[in-house]
Amino acid sequence: PLVSAVWDELRNDKRIDLIDNVQITSISAPSPNTMGNVEPPPPVEMSCTRSTMKEGGNKENEECTISADLLVAADGANSFVRRTLGNSFPMITHSYDRKAVTCTVELDVRKGDMAKTAFQRFLPHGPIALLPVWNSRNSDDDEEEDAPIYANVVWSTTPSEANHLLSLSGTEFIKTLNHHLCQGPNVNPPLLSNNNNGGMPHIPIIGTIAKEMDSLLRTANTALTMGTWTESPSRNFFRMPPASARVVGPIMGFDLKLSHVQQGYTAPRVALVGDAAHTVHPMAGQGLNLGMGDVYSLSELIKEAVDSGMDVGGTGLFLDRYNQERMVKGLGTVGGVHGLHELFRCTGSKSAGSMNAHAFSSGVNGSKVESVVGLGRSLGMNVVNSLGPLRRAFAEAAAGAAFSR
């Protein structure tokens, strides 16, 4: 829906020329040493092949050249622009050895505000996210009271498990999704077993105190979790995710990796935005927000240049400002999401079941360090959830409030 809405706006704006059925074959951009000279750098030139339909239904290809004072690369993680101008945009990359499975599902719910609520569940091999999309129920039209509610699923897991999910039928996928997503909170396992003191000195009173503290912390954490359980859509506490009824459309998969430009988002008369400049793990849902922030920042600077009668791509004044603003934000977000991913990789509770005979079969409890991290993480999230102002601050930051510059 978002992409369709953008295309509708572009078609209706008379100031914009849309050129379709075009494949860019080469790009010629000014070299870095042309910026800052007395003469502005020459425009970017793109050689293209355009397909047109002639009489009789015959397709004909014609060569053309498009020049631009500023080329904005918004062509995704495998950006042709960035790869073609590779010397200007070296990348930092890190593979998570994980794959995301994504699709759209219809929810098995007809009331409440589930159409506006996002859910995420953390499993040993990666999180499952159930993300709201535009629904007719989002409107105030009473006639749409019984309209279906849809959501996007993003399931991050190992490549082998992702391939297994991709091989399932729609019915089997829904059954597996509901099994793993629609369960109550897990209970953290004891940090100290009954057979040993977890490395504590063999002094009875110290071992007893350590076990009692372990029990107290786990009980407090469980109480904080269960104390916020509610089925009321008006309360902003823990709720069970809704069950999914059916898959709508194809089930697709893609590899997960971290990437970020190493030196900057800009080159003479070229600017990168969105996934062309950076990719992040989808667990925090920050990729879109970060890309929208890029677009907002660059569009504001273009407007400033046009209003002042200056060439936005012919001077470093505007592109350098864009680069400085977004590099700080981009590196901070990419690093923060990577830190969250590493934190949630530590498994502190047992899996909510197995997908098949070989799924989630090892490393469930992990080491004692993982159990401590798991309990600390769970306690921290419960404390944040219990403190309204802090919870709202995190929610606003995650939502990319105001695309702050």
Contacts in CASP RR format, 6 or more apart in sequence:
PFRMAT RR
TARGET T0000
AUTHOR 0000-0000-0000
METHOD contacts of the structure
MODEL  1
PLVSAVWDELRNDKRIDLIDNVQITSISAPSPNTMGNVEPPPPVEMSCTR
STMKEGGNKENEECTISADLLVAADGANSFVRRTLGNSFPMITHSYDRKA
VTCTVELDVRKGDMAKTAFQRFLPHGPIALLPVWNSRNSDDDEEEDAPIY
ANVVWSTTPSEANHLLSLSGTEFIKTLNHHLCQGPNVNPPLLSNNNNGGM
PHIPIIGTIAKEMDSLLRTANTALTMGTWTESPSRNFFRMPPASARVVGP
IMGFDLKLSHVQQGYTAPRVALVGDAAHTVHPMAGQGLNLGMGDVYSLSE
LIKEAVDSGMDVGGTGLFLDRYNQERMVKGLGTVGGVHGLHELFRCTGSK
SAGSMNAHAFSSGVNGSKVESVVGLGRSLGMNVVNSLGPLRRAFAEAAAG
AAFSR
1 133 0 8 1.000
1 134 0 8 1.000
2 134 0 8 1.000
10 16 0 8 1.000
10 18 0 8 1.000
11 18 0 8 1.000
19 50 0 8 1.000
19 66 0 8 1.000
21 50 0 8 1.000
21 51 0 8 1.000
21 52 0 8 1.000
22 48 0 8 1.000
22 49 0 8 1.000
22 50 0 8 1.000
22 51 0 8 1.000
22 64 0 8 1.000
23 48 0 8 1.000
23 49 0 8 1.000
23 50 0 8 1.000
23 51 0 8 1.000
24 46 0 8 1.000
24 47 0 8 1.000
24 48 0 8 1.000
24 80 0 8 1.000
25 47 0 8 1.000
25 48 0 8 1.000
25 49 0 8 1.000
26 46 0 8 1.000
26 47 0 8 1.000
26 84 0 8 1.000
27 44 0 8 1.000
27 45 0 8 1.000
27 46 0 8 1.000
27 47 0 8 1.000
27 71 0 8 1.000
27 81 0 8 1.000
27 84 0 8 1.000
27 85 0 8 1.000
28 44 0 8 1.000
28 45 0 8 1.000
28 46 0 8 1.000
28 47 0 8 1.000
29 44 0 8 1.000
29 71 0 8 1.000
29 85 0 8 1.000
29 88 0 8 1.000
29 267 0 8 1.000
29 268 0 8 1.000
29 269 0 8 1.000
29 270 0 8 1.000
30 41 0 8 1.000
30 42 0 8 1.000
30 44 0 8 1.000
30 268 0 8 1.000
30 269 0 8 1.000
31 268 0 8 1.000
32 88 0 8 1.000
32 267 0 8 1.000
32 268 0 8 1.000
34 41 0 8 1.000
34 42 0 8 1.000
34 268 0 8 1.000
35 41 0 8 1.000
35 268 0 8 1.000
35 314 0 8 1.000
35 315 0 8 1.000
35 316 0 8 1.000
36 315 0 8 1.000
36 316 0 8 1.000
40 311 0 8 1.000
40 313 0 8 1.000
40 314 0 8 1.000
40 315 0 8 1.000
41 268 0 8 1.000
41 269 0 8 1.000
41 313 0 8 1.000
41 314 0 8 1.000
43 67 0 8 1.000
43 68 0 8 1.000
43 69 0 8 1.000
43 269 0 8 1.000
44 67 0 8 1.000
44 68 0 8 1.000
44 69 0 8 1.000
44 70 0 8 1.000
44 71 0 8 1.000
44 269 0 8 1.000
44 270 0 8 1.000
45 65 0 8 1.000
45 66 0 8 1.000
45 67 0 8 1.000
46 65 0 8 1.000
46 66 0 8 1.000
46 67 0 8 1.000
46 68 0 8 1.000
46 71 0 8 1.000
47 63 0 8 1.000
47 64 0 8 1.000
47 65 0 8 1.000
48 63 0 8 1.000
48 64 0 8 1.000
48 65 0 8 1.000
48 66 0 8 1.000
49 61 0 8 1.000
49 62 0 8 1.000
49 63 0 8 1.000
49 64 0 8 1.000
50 61 0 8 1.000
50 62 0 8 1.000
50 63 0 8 1.000
50 64 0 8 1.000
51 59 0 8 1.000
51 60 0 8 1.000
51 61 0 8 1.000
52 59 0 8 1.000
52 60 0 8 1.000
52 61 0 8 1.000
52 62 0 8 1.000
53 59 0 8 1.000
53 60 0 8 1.000
54 60 0 8 1.000
68 269 0 8 1.000
69 269 0 8 1.000
69 311 0 8 1.000
69 312 0 8 1.000
69 313 0 8 1.000
69 314 0 8 1.000
70 269 0 8 1.000
70 270 0 8 1.000
70 271 0 8 1.000
70 302 0 8 1.000
70 312 0 8 1.000
70 313 0 8 1.000
71 81 0 8 1.000
71 269 0 8 1.000
71 270 0 8 1.000
71 271 0 8 1.000
72 271 0 8 1.000
72 272 0 8 1.000
72 273 0 8 1.000
72 298 0 8 1.000
73 79 0 8 1.000
73 81 0 8 1.000
73 82 0 8 1.000
73 270 0 8 1.000
73 271 0 8 1.000
73 272 0 8 1.000
73 273 0 8 1.000
73 276 0 8 1.000
73 277 0 8 1.000
74 273 0 8 1.000
74 274 0 8 1.000
74 276 0 8 1.000
74 295 0 8 1.000
75 81 0 8 1.000
75 276 0 8 1.000
76 274 0 8 1.000
76 275 0 8 1.000
76 276 0 8 1.000
77 259 0 8 1.000
77 275 0 8 1.000
77 276 0 8 1.000
77 279 0 8 1.000
79 272 0 8 1.000
79 275 0 8 1.000
79 276 0 8 1.000
81 270 0 8 1.000
81 272 0 8 1.000
81 276 0 8 1.000
82 89 0 8 1.000
82 91 0 8 1.000
82 261 0 8 1.000
82 272 0 8 1.000
82 276 0 8 1.000
82 277 0 8 1.000
85 267 0 8 1.000
85 270 0 8 1.000
88 267 0 8 1.000
88 270 0 8 1.000
89 261 0 8 1.000
89 262 0 8 1.000
89 263 0 8 1.000
89 264 0 8 1.000
89 267 0 8 1.000
89 272 0 8 1.000
90 261 0 8 1.000
90 262 0 8 1.000
90 263 0 8 1.000
91 259 0 8 1.000
91 260 0 8 1.000
91 261 0 8 1.000
91 262 0 8 1.000
92 258 0 8 1.000
92 259 0 8 1.000
92 260 0 8 1.000
92 261 0 8 1.000
92 262 0 8 1.000
93 257 0 8 1.000
93 258 0 8 1.000
93 259 0 8 1.000
94 257 0 8 1.000
94 258 0 8 1.000
94 259 0 8 1.000
94 338 0 8 1.000
95 255 0 8 1.000
95 256 0 8 1.000
95 257 0 8 1.000
96 256 0 8 1.000
96 257 0 8 1.000
96 258 0 8 1.000
96 281 0 8 1.000
96 341 0 8 1.000
97 158 0 8 1.000
97 159 0 8 1.000
98 125 0 8 1.000
98 126 0 8 1.000
98 156 0 8 1.000
98 157 0 8 1.000
98 158 0 8 1.000
98 159 0 8 1.000
98 162 0 8 1.000
98 255 0 8 1.000
98 256 0 8 1.000
98 281 0 8 1.000
99 156 0 8 1.000
99 157 0 8 1.000
99 158 0 8 1.000
99 159 0 8 1.000
99 162 0 8 1.000
99 163 0 8 1.000
99 253 0 8 1.000
99 254 0 8 1.000
99 255 0 8 1.000
99 256 0 8 1.000
100 154 0 8 1.000
100 155 0 8 1.000
100 156 0 8 1.000
100 162 0 8 1.000
100 253 0 8 1.000
100 254 0 8 1.000
100 255 0 8 1.000
100 256 0 8 1.000
100 282 0 8 1.000
101 153 0 8 1.000
101 154 0 8 1.000
101 155 0 8 1.000
101 157 0 8 1.000
101 162 0 8 1.000
101 165 0 8 1.000
101 166 0 8 1.000
101 251 0 8 1.000
101 252 0 8 1.000
101 253 0 8 1.000
102 152 0 8 1.000
102 153 0 8 1.000
102 154 0 8 1.000
102 155 0 8 1.000
102 251 0 8 1.000
102 252 0 8 1.000
102 253 0 8 1.000
102 254 0 8 1.000
103 152 0 8 1.000
103 153 0 8 1.000
103 173 0 8 1.000
103 247 0 8 1.000
103 248 0 8 1.000
103 249 0 8 1.000
103 250 0 8 1.000
103 251 0 8 1.000
103 252 0 8 1.000
104 133 0 8 1.000
104 150 0 8 1.000
104 151 0 8 1.000
104 152 0 8 1.000
104 153 0 8 1.000
104 247 0 8 1.000
104 248 0 8 1.000
104 249 0 8 1.000
105 130 0 8 1.000
105 150 0 8 1.000
105 151 0 8 1.000
105 152 0 8 1.000
105 153 0 8 1.000
105 174 0 8 1.000
105 177 0 8 1.000
105 244 0 8 1.000
105 245 0 8 1.000
105 246 0 8 1.000
105 247 0 8 1.000
105 248 0 8 1.000
106 148 0 8 1.000
106 149 0 8 1.000
106 150 0 8 1.000
106 244 0 8 1.000
106 245 0 8 1.000
106 246 0 8 1.000
106 248 0 8 1.000
107 114 0 8 1.000
107 148 0 8 1.000
107 149 0 8 1.000
107 150 0 8 1.000
107 151 0 8 1.000
107 242 0 8 1.000
107 243 0 8 1.000
107 244 0 8 1.000
107 245 0 8 1.000
108 242 0 8 1.000
108 243 0 8 1.000
108 244 0 8 1.000
108 245 0 8 1.000
109 149 0 8 1.000
109 242 0 8 1.000
109 243 0 8 1.000
110 145 0 8 1.000
110 146 0 8 1.000
110 149 0 8 1.000
112 233 0 8 1.000
113 233 0 8 1.000
114 132 0 8 1.000
114 149 0 8 1.000
114 151 0 8 1.000
114 233 0 8 1.000
114 242 0 8 1.000
115 132 0 8 1.000
115 135 0 8 1.000
115 137 0 8 1.000
115 138 0 8 1.000
115 149 0 8 1.000
116 132 0 8 1.000
116 138 0 8 1.000
117 132 0 8 1.000
117 233 0 8 1.000
117 239 0 8 1.000
118 129 0 8 1.000
118 130 0 8 1.000
118 131 0 8 1.000
118 132 0 8 1.000
119 129 0 8 1.000
119 130 0 8 1.000
119 181 0 8 1.000
119 241 0 8 1.000
120 127 0 8 1.000
120 128 0 8 1.000
120 129 0 8 1.000
120 130 0 8 1.000
120 283 0 8 1.000
121 127 0 8 1.000
121 128 0 8 1.000
121 180 0 8 1.000
121 181 0 8 1.000
121 183 0 8 1.000
121 241 0 8 1.000
121 352 0 8 1.000
122 344 0 8 1.000
123 157 0 8 1.000
123 180 0 8 1.000
123 351 0 8 1.000
123 352 0 8 1.000
123 360 0 8 1.000
124 347 0 8 1.000
124 351 0 8 1.000
124 360 0 8 1.000
124 363 0 8 1.000
124 364 0 8 1.000
125 156 0 8 1.000
125 157 0 8 1.000
125 158 0 8 1.000
125 161 0 8 1.000
125 359 0 8 1.000
125 360 0 8 1.000
126 156 0 8 1.000
126 157 0 8 1.000
126 283 0 8 1.000
126 344 0 8 1.000
127 155 0 8 1.000
127 156 0 8 1.000
127 283 0 8 1.000
127 344 0 8 1.000
128 153 0 8 1.000
128 154 0 8 1.000
128 155 0 8 1.000
128 156 0 8 1.000
128 177 0 8 1.000
128 180 0 8 1.000
128 181 0 8 1.000
129 152 0 8 1.000
129 153 0 8 1.000
129 154 0 8 1.000
129 155 0 8 1.000
129 282 0 8 1.000
129 283 0 8 1.000
129 285 0 8 1.000
130 151 0 8 1.000
130 152 0 8 1.000
130 153 0 8 1.000
130 181 0 8 1.000
130 241 0 8 1.000
130 242 0 8 1.000
130 244 0 8 1.000
131 151 0 8 1.000
131 152 0 8 1.000
131 153 0 8 1.000
131 154 0 8 1.000
132 151 0 8 1.000
132 152 0 8 1.000
133 150 0 8 1.000
133 151 0 8 1.000
133 152 0 8 1.000
135 147 0 8 1.000
135 148 0 8 1.000
135 149 0 8 1.000
135 150 0 8 1.000
136 144 0 8 1.000
136 147 0 8 1.000
137 144 0 8 1.000
137 145 0 8 1.000
137 147 0 8 1.000
137 149 0 8 1.000
150 248 0 8 1.000
151 244 0 8 1.000
153 177 0 8 1.000
153 244 0 8 1.000
154 282 0 8 1.000
155 162 0 8 1.000
155 165 0 8 1.000
155 177 0 8 1.000
156 256 0 8 1.000
156 281 0 8 1.000
156 282 0 8 1.000
156 283 0 8 1.000
157 165 0 8 1.000
159 255 0 8 1.000
160 358 0 8 1.000
161 355 0 8 1.000
161 359 0 8 1.000
162 253 0 8 1.000
164 355 0 8 1.000
164 356 0 8 1.000
164 359 0 8 1.000
165 173 0 8 1.000
165 176 0 8 1.000
165 251 0 8 1.000
165 355 0 8 1.000
166 251 0 8 1.000
166 252 0 8 1.000
166 253 0 8 1.000
168 176 0 8 1.000
168 251 0 8 1.000
170 246 0 8 1.000
170 247 0 8 1.000
170 251 0 8 1.000
171 246 0 8 1.000
173 247 0 8 1.000
173 251 0 8 1.000
174 244 0 8 1.000
174 245 0 8 1.000
174 246 0 8 1.000
174 247 0 8 1.000
176 355 0 8 1.000
177 244 0 8 1.000
178 243 0 8 1.000
178 244 0 8 1.000
179 352 0 8 1.000
179 353 0 8 1.000
180 352 0 8 1.000
180 353 0 8 1.000
180 355 0 8 1.000
181 241 0 8 1.000
181 244 0 8 1.000
182 240 0 8 1.000
182 241 0 8 1.000
182 242 0 8 1.000
182 243 0 8 1.000
183 240 0 8 1.000
183 352 0 8 1.000
184 240 0 8 1.000
185 222 0 8 1.000
185 225 0 8 1.000
185 226 0 8 1.000
185 238 0 8 1.000
186 349 0 8 1.000
186 350 0 8 1.000
186 352 0 8 1.000
187 218 0 8 1.000
187 222 0 8 1.000
187 349 0 8 1.000
188 218 0 8 1.000
188 221 0 8 1.000
188 222 0 8 1.000
188 348 0 8 1.000
188 349 0 8 1.000
188 371 0 8 1.000
188 374 0 8 1.000
188 375 0 8 1.000
188 378 0 8 1.000
189 348 0 8 1.000
189 349 0 8 1.000
189 350 0 8 1.000
189 365 0 8 1.000
189 371 0 8 1.000
190 211 0 8 1.000
190 214 0 8 1.000
190 215 0 8 1.000
190 218 0 8 1.000
191 198 0 8 1.000
191 214 0 8 1.000
191 218 0 8 1.000
191 368 0 8 1.000
191 371 0 8 1.000
191 372 0 8 1.000
191 375 0 8 1.000
192 198 0 8 1.000
192 200 0 8 1.000
192 207 0 8 1.000
192 210 0 8 1.000
192 211 0 8 1.000
192 214 0 8 1.000
197 206 0 8 1.000
197 207 0 8 1.000
197 210 0 8 1.000
197 211 0 8 1.000
198 368 0 8 1.000
200 206 0 8 1.000
200 207 0 8 1.000
200 210 0 8 1.000
201 207 0 8 1.000
217 375 0 8 1.000
217 379 0 8 1.000
218 375 0 8 1.000
220 379 0 8 1.000
221 375 0 8 1.000
221 378 0 8 1.000
221 379 0 8 1.000
221 382 0 8 1.000
224 379 0 8 1.000
224 382 0 8 1.000
224 383 0 8 1.000
224 385 0 8 1.000
224 386 0 8 1.000
225 238 0 8 1.000
225 378 0 8 1.000
225 382 0 8 1.000
227 237 0 8 1.000
227 238 0 8 1.000
228 237 0 8 1.000
228 238 0 8 1.000
228 382 0 8 1.000
228 385 0 8 1.000
228 386 0 8 1.000
229 237 0 8 1.000
229 238 0 8 1.000
229 239 0 8 1.000
230 237 0 8 1.000
230 238 0 8 1.000
230 239 0 8 1.000
231 239 0 8 1.000
231 240 0 8 1.000
233 239 0 8 1.000
236 391 0 8 1.000
237 385 0 8 1.000
238 385 0 8 1.000
256 281 0 8 1.000
256 282 0 8 1.000
257 279 0 8 1.000
258 279 0 8 1.000
258 280 0 8 1.000
258 281 0 8 1.000
258 334 0 8 1.000
258 338 0 8 1.000
259 278 0 8 1.000
259 279 0 8 1.000
260 277 0 8 1.000
260 278 0 8 1.000
260 279 0 8 1.000
260 330 0 8 1.000
260 331 0 8 1.000
260 334 0 8 1.000
261 272 0 8 1.000
261 277 0 8 1.000
261 278 0 8 1.000
264 323 0 8 1.000
264 327 0 8 1.000
265 271 0 8 1.000
265 272 0 8 1.000
265 273 0 8 1.000
265 277 0 8 1.000
265 294 0 8 1.000
265 322 0 8 1.000
265 323 0 8 1.000
265 326 0 8 1.000
265 327 0 8 1.000
266 272 0 8 1.000
266 319 0 8 1.000
266 320 0 8 1.000
266 322 0 8 1.000
266 323 0 8 1.000
268 313 0 8 1.000
268 314 0 8 1.000
269 313 0 8 1.000
269 314 0 8 1.000
271 298 0 8 1.000
271 319 0 8 1.000
271 322 0 8 1.000
272 294 0 8 1.000
273 291 0 8 1.000
273 294 0 8 1.000
273 295 0 8 1.000
273 298 0 8 1.000
274 287 0 8 1.000
274 290 0 8 1.000
274 291 0 8 1.000
274 294 0 8 1.000
274 295 0 8 1.000
275 287 0 8 1.000
275 291 0 8 1.000
277 294 0 8 1.000
277 326 0 8 1.000
277 330 0 8 1.000
278 287 0 8 1.000
278 290 0 8 1.000
278 291 0 8 1.000
278 330 0 8 1.000
278 333 0 8 1.000
278 334 0 8 1.000
279 287 0 8 1.000
280 286 0 8 1.000
280 287 0 8 1.000
280 290 0 8 1.000
280 333 0 8 1.000
280 334 0 8 1.000
280 337 0 8 1.000
280 338 0 8 1.000
281 337 0 8 1.000
281 338 0 8 1.000
281 340 0 8 1.000
281 341 0 8 1.000
283 337 0 8 1.000
283 340 0 8 1.000
283 341 0 8 1.000
283 344 0 8 1.000
284 337 0 8 1.000
284 340 0 8 1.000
284 398 0 8 1.000
285 398 0 8 1.000
286 333 0 8 1.000
286 337 0 8 1.000
286 398 0 8 1.000
286 400 0 8 1.000
287 333 0 8 1.000
289 398 0 8 1.000
289 399 0 8 1.000
289 400 0 8 1.000
289 403 0 8 1.000
290 329 0 8 1.000
290 330 0 8 1.000
290 333 0 8 1.000
290 334 0 8 1.000
292 400 0 8 1.000
292 403 0 8 1.000
293 326 0 8 1.000
293 329 0 8 1.000
293 400 0 8 1.000
293 403 0 8 1.000
294 326 0 8 1.000
296 403 0 8 1.000
296 405 0 8 1.000
297 322 0 8 1.000
297 325 0 8 1.000
297 326 0 8 1.000
297 403 0 8 1.000
297 405 0 8 1.000
298 322 0 8 1.000
300 405 0 8 1.000
301 312 0 8 1.000
301 318 0 8 1.000
301 319 0 8 1.000
301 321 0 8 1.000
301 322 0 8 1.000
302 312 0 8 1.000
302 318 0 8 1.000
304 318 0 8 1.000
305 311 0 8 1.000
305 312 0 8 1.000
305 313 0 8 1.000
305 317 0 8 1.000
305 318 0 8 1.000
306 312 0 8 1.000
310 317 0 8 1.000
310 318 0 8 1.000
312 318 0 8 1.000
312 319 0 8 1.000
313 319 0 8 1.000
325 405 0 8 1.000
343 373 0 8 1.000
343 377 0 8 1.000
344 377 0 8 1.000
346 369 0 8 1.000
346 370 0 8 1.000
346 373 0 8 1.000
346 374 0 8 1.000
346 377 0 8 1.000
347 363 0 8 1.000
347 364 0 8 1.000
347 365 0 8 1.000
347 366 0 8 1.000
347 370 0 8 1.000
347 374 0 8 1.000
348 365 0 8 1.000
348 366 0 8 1.000
348 370 0 8 1.000
348 371 0 8 1.000
348 373 0 8 1.000
348 374 0 8 1.000
348 375 0 8 1.000
348 377 0 8 1.000
348 378 0 8 1.000
349 374 0 8 1.000
349 378 0 8 1.000
350 364 0 8 1.000
350 365 0 8 1.000
351 360 0 8 1.000
351 364 0 8 1.000
353 360 0 8 1.000
354 360 0 8 1.000
354 361 0 8 1.000
365 371 0 8 1.000
384 390 0 8 1.000
384 391 0 8 1.000
384 394 0 8 1.000
385 391 0 8 1.000
END
